[in-house]
C-alpha cells in the first residue's frame, strides 16, 4: 500500500474518534450555556477573576508590589541569554504581578538594576526595564 493510501486509511480510522470527541465537546458547551443562562456571562467572569485574584493575594508567599531577591541560580538561555547579571543570585527587585501555573506561583519580577550584553560581550546599563517570569523557587521576599 502506498504512503498516500496508508494516510487515507489512517484518516478514516481516526474520523469516528474525532466525531465522538466533537459530540462530547458540543455537549459540554451546551451544559455551560445552561449554567450561564441563569445570569449574565460578564457577572460570572468578573466573579471568577475576583476570586482567583483574592486567592493569589492570600496564599502567595510574595505579594504583588513587594520586594524580592533571587535566591537560586537561573539558567539564562535562549531569549534570556545576556541577562545573567539581571538574574544573578542576590539581585533585588519588585514583583509586579503574581500568577499560578503547573502547581506553583509564578512572579513577574523586575530587577532594580538592569544591564544588557552588547555584540562585543560588554555589559552596559539598560535604560528601559525588562521583566522576567520566575517560579517561586527562585525568589524570596526581601527583608
C-alpha positions, 0 to 999 in steps of 0.5 A: 500500500502506498504512503498516500493510501496508508494516510487515507486509511489512517484518516478514516480510522481516526474520523469516528474518534474525532466525531465522538470527541466533537459530540462530547465537546458540543455537549459540554458547551451546551451544559455551560450555556445552561449554567450561564443562562441563569445570569449574565456571562460578564457577572460570572467572569468578573466573579471568577477573576475576583476570586482567583485574584483574592486567592493569589493575594492570600496564599502567595508567599510574595505579594504583588508590589513587594520586594524580592531577591533571587535566591537560586541560580537561573539558567539564562538561555535562549531569549534570556541569554545576556541577562545573567547579571539581571538574574544573578543570585542576590539581585533585588527587585519588585514583583509586579504581578503574581500568577499560578501555573503547573502547581506553583506561583509564578512572579513577574519580577523586575530587577532594580538594576538592569544591564544588557550584553552588547555584540562585543560581550560588554555589559552596559546599563539598560535604560528601559526595564525588562521583566522576567517570569520566575517560579517561586523557587527562585525568589524570596521576599526581601527583608 
